[in-house]
Amino acid sequence: MVIVSFELFVALRYLLARRQHASISRVSLFSTIGVAVGVLALVVALALMTGLQGELRNRILGSTAHIYLWKIGGIDDYHAEVQRLSQFPGVAGAGPAIFGKAIVSSGSETAFITLKGIDPVLEGHVTDIERTMQQGKLLALEGAEDERPGILVGRDLAKQIGVKVGDLVEVTTPTATLTPGGVMTRGRTLRIAGIFALGLFEFDSAYGFVSLDLAKRLLAKDHPDLIQLRVNDIYSANGIARNIETVLGDKYSADDWSRMNQSLFSALWLEKMAISITIGLIVMVGALNIISSLILLVRQKSRDIAILKTMGTSSKRVMGIFMMQGLVIGVVGTTVGALSGLALCWVLDHYELIQIPMDVYQVSHVPFVVLPWDLLTVVVATIVICFLATIYPSRQASALDPVQALRAE
């Protein structure tokens, strides 16, 4: 047997009225639906922004290093630097890199790319390039002595210029070379050693990876531009970067992924907050409906309230009846909305129902990720708003004069 308090018992009776006061039940139902819709929309919106932000972060961190380290005067012996940096707490891997611009041509197709020179043995410890190889292998960049030097291209770039593994391409860099015929740009025929798919259109359509030695010759550089670092905890990258600068001295300068992509993630966070506030107004509309339904109930139940008071029910308990009714509406609406939102997010994410242009948003579909903290915040905030909405009509009910109410009848 379930023991129900007096306030809850009366509140449920009013909410479930079926006869002469059926209009009260309908208004309460619409109030519950309004709260549920607001919570559902808010859960889905937060899941969308959280999923999009997380997907972009994961793909960016898989395509690039977590920390970039420069040295004034250049990096003479990158092997020694990599070994020393690998000893720092929290550092999972390190490797050198050279960056430059180039033009890649295959037949009549030409594309501008960012050329990245890497150490094939170390690069797999810094980025996800080795894991995302669709054809070929990362170590194929080293090649045999009788083979042409290799280059790795992205999936979208390979489609654009129409090449596959084993094909030859012409790579030209803007670095000038003095020859008997005059000043000419550097060019080299390279072999497609592999095709990768990092998942970011920016990389898959405009990046080419070559060995470090080949990049030095093509870009006319004597040393790597920088050392890339991967850390165990991405959220500690900034602290590790500052620690490296402190230990190694003023000649070293480090930057981490959070600072380099600060504008992007700040924009996403602001958009998430703006959407949350906007859609949160739906919850406020539901709360206003609760106020309306309780005011209507107080007017229609004035005779009942007067009888309860004459029988000895205190004003505090009368107030509790109407507060309990508003809370029931809020709790039921919040529960239905939260569960519906979770179910809808799972369906949308599992079946990838919302497809978007990858060249614009960097991802092929909208991911939906519900964080427990976001869900808890929505639930608690909604119930608090619904509770606050009950205060005014409940105070009106508790202040009702029994004599005046019965005389009006």
N, C-alpha and C positions, 0 to 999 in steps of 0.2 A: 504494500500500500504506500503510495507516494503522498507525503505530507506537503501541502501547498500553503503558503502564507495567505492571510486574509486579503492583503493588498493584491497579490498576484491572482488569487481566485476571482475577485471582483473585476480586475483588469481584463482577464481572459473572457469573462462573461460578456463584458461590454464589446470586446473585439470580435467575438463570435456571435453577436446578435443576429438573429435570422428573421425576426418578425417585424414588429412595428418600427424598430430602429435598424433595419437592414442597411439603410444608407450609411450608417456609421461604419459598418463592416466593409462596405465598398470603398469608402474614403480611406479607411485604414489599409485595405488591400493595395490601393493605388499608392499610398505612402510607402508601403513595404516594397512595391515594385520599383518606385523611384529610387529608393536607397540601394536596392539590388543592382539596378542598371548603372548607377553611379559607381558603385564598388567594382562591378565587372569592367566597366570602361577604364577605370583607373588602374586596375591590375593589369589589363592587357596593354595599356599605354606604357606603364613602367616596365613591363616585361619586354616590350618592343625596343625601347631605348636602351635598356640594360643589355639585351641580346646583341643589338647592333654595336654598341660600344665595346662589349667583350669580344665579339667576333673580329672587329677591326683591330683591337689591341693584340689579340692572339696572332692574327695574320701579319701585322706589322712586326711584332717581336719574333715571329718565325722567319721573316724575310730579311730582317736586319739584326744587327748586334744590339745588346742591351746597353753597352757603354762603348764610346769611341774615345781613344786616347791619342793625342798628338804630342810630338816632342819638338821643341825648338832646335833647329839645326839638322833635323832629319833623324831617321831611325837607321843606324848603320848596321847593326846586327840584330835582326828581328827574332832570331832563334833565342838569343840571350834575353831579350825583352819579354818574349812569350813565356820563357821558363820562370823569370822573376815574377811576372804578373800572375802566373798561375798559382803562386804560393800565397797570394792574398786571400784572407778569409772570405768565403762567399763566391769566389770566382770559379766557374765551372769549366771554362775553356777560353782560349785566346788564339788569335790568328791575325796575320797582316792583311792589308788591302791597299790597292791602288785604284783610283777612280779617274775616268776620263770620258770624253765624248768621241763617238765614232759613227761612221756610216757603214751599214752592212748591205751588200748587194748580192742578189741571186737572179741571174738572167735579167729580165726587165724590171724586177721588183727591187725597191730600195727603201730602207728605213733608217731613221736616226735612233741610235741606242746609247745607253750609258755602259761603257766598258768597265768591268771590274776585274782587276787582277787579284788572284787568291793563291794561297798554298792549298792544293787539293787535300792534303793530309789533315790540315788543321781546320779548314773551313767547316767541316761537318760537326766540329765541336762548338761552333759559334752561331751558325744559322741552320735552318731546316732544309737547306738545298739538297743534301744527300738523301734525306727521307722523302723528298717530293719529286725525285727523278722519275719521269714516266717512261723514258727510253734512254738507254745508255747508262753510264756510271760517272760519278764525279771524278774518280781516279783516272778516267780515260783522258783527262786533260793532259796528263803527263805524256801518254802515248809512247810509241816505240821510236827509235832513232830514224827508221826509214819511212815514218809516216809524217804527214803534214801536221802542224800544230792544231790542237782542237779548240773548239769553242762550244760552250753550253748556251742555248737560247731558250726563252720561255715558250710555252705552248701557243700563246696568241701571236707571238712574233714569228714562230715557225709557220703558222697558218698564213700570216700576212705576206711573207716572202716566198711561201711555197717550198719549204725544204723539209727533209727528214734526215735521220741519223745516217751519216756516211756521205752526204752531199757536200759539195764545196761552195764556199761563199767568199766574197771579196770584202775585207774589212779595211776601211780607210780612216785614218785619224787626222785631225787638223794640224798636227805637229809637222813643221816644215823641215825638210832635209835638203842640204845643198848638194847638188849632183852636177856632173859635167854639162847637163842640159839646162841647168838653172835650179831654182828653188821649187821643190815638189813636196806634196804631202806624202806621208808614210802610208803604204798599203801592203796588205799581205793576204794571200789566199789561205783560208783556214778550212778545216774539216769540222762538220757538225758532229761533235762527240756525244751529245746528249740533249734531251729536251726535258725541262722541268716545269712544274706547275705549283708555284708558291701560294697561289690563291689570291694574290693582289694583282689587279689588272695592270697597275703601274709597273710591276716587276715582270710579269709574264709577257708583256707586250713591248717592253723597252729596255731590257737588260740583257747583256751578254757577259758570260764568265769565261775568263782565260787564265792560264797559269801566270804566276807572278813574274817570272822571267820574260815571258812574251809581252806582258803589259809594260814592263820597263822599256823594251825595245820599241813598241808601238807608240808609247806616250813620251818617250825620251826622258825617263826618270831613272835616277840612280838608286833610290831608296823607296820603300813603302811609304804611302802618305800617312798611315795611321795603324794602330793596333786595335782590333775589335775584341771585345770581351763579352762573354755570356756569364750570367750570374745564376745562382740557384734560386734566389727569391727576387722576382722582378721589382717588388716594392721596396727592396733595400738597395736598388741600383744607385740611387742618388747618394746614399751614405757611403757606399763602396767607392764611388767616383771621387767624393771629397776626401776619403781616407787615402786613396792612391795619390792624389795631388799633394796631400800633406806629407806623406812618407817619401815620395820620389823627388819633391822639390819644385822650384818655380819653372824649371824647363818643361815640365809636363802639364798638359791641360786636358781635362776629361769632361765629357758631356754624356748624359744618360738619356734613355728613351723618353722619359717623362718630360724632360725639359725640351727635347727636340720636337716632340709632338704635343706640346702644351696647348697650342692654339686649337688644335683639332679636338682634343679631349675636353677642353674648357667649353668649346662650342656645343659639343654633345651633352655635357652636363647641364648647361644653361637651357638647352632645348628640352631636356628631360624635365627640368624643374618647371619650365613654362607650360609644357603639356600637362604636367601633373596639376598645376594650379588651375589651368583652364578646365580640364575635365573634372577637377574636384568641385567645381561649381555645380555639377550635377548632384553631388551629394548634398550640397547646400539647398538645392531645390527640394530634394527629398526631405530635408529637415524642416523646411517651410511647410511642406505638406503635413508633417507630423503636428506642427503647431496648429494648422488649420483644422485638422481632424480632432485634436484635443479640445480646441475652443468650441467646435460644433458639439462635441460630446458633453462638455460641461453645460452648455445651454440646454441640450436635450435631456440631460440627466439631473437637472437642478432639483427636481422633486425628490429623486432618489438620494441625492447628496443631503438634502434637508432632513429626510427621514433617518439616514445614517447618523447625522449629527444629533438629532433628538434622542436617538437610542444610545447615545454615549460615545460614538466614534469621534476621536479627537481630530482636530484640523490637520495635525501632522500625518495621521493615517490616511485621511482623505487625499492629502497632497501626494502621499506615497502611492495611492491607487493609480493616479493619472501619470505619475512618473514611471511607474512600472509598465503602464500601457505603452508609453513612448519607447521605453527601453526594449520591450518585447518586439515592437516594430523594427527598431534599430538592429537588434541582435539577429532577428530572423532575416531581415533584408541584407545585412552584412554577410551572414553565413551563406545565404543563397548566392549572392553576388560573388563572394570570394571563391566558392566551389565552382561556380559557372566559369569564372575567369580562369581558374587553374585548368579546367577541362578544355576550354577554348584555346588557351595558350599551348597546351600539349598537342592538340590536333593541328594547329597552325604550324608548330615547329616540327612535329614528327613527320608530317606529310609535305612540308615545304610548300604550302599552298600559295604564299604571296611571293611571286617571282619579281625581281627588279633588275634593271640594266646593270650588268657588272662593270661596264666601263665608266659608269657614273658613281655608283655607290661602293665599288670595290668588292661586293659580295653578290652572289647569284640569287639569294633569297633572304627574306627577312627572318632572322632568328628571334625566338621568344624565350627569354630566361627569367623566371620568377625567383627573385632572391627572398629568402625567409625574412630578412629585415624589412624589405619593402612591403611584403605582404602583412607583416605584423603592424607596421606603421599605418597602413591603410585601414586595417581592421580596428585598431585602437582609436585612431583619429575619427573614424566614422561613428563608432559607438559613443565617443565623447561628444561629438556634435549632436547626435540624436538625443543624448541625455540633456545637454544644454537647451535643446529645443523644447523640452518638457517643462522647464522651470516656470515660464510665464503662465501657461494655462493651468498648471498645477497649483500655483499660488492663487490664481483666480478662483479655483474650485475650493481651496481651503478657506478662503476669505468669505465664502458665500454665507449670507445670513439665512438661517433656516426659516425664520418667521416671514421674512420678505418673500422667500422662494415659495413657501406654501400658500401665502396670500395671493401670489401671482397666479397660482394654479386655480 
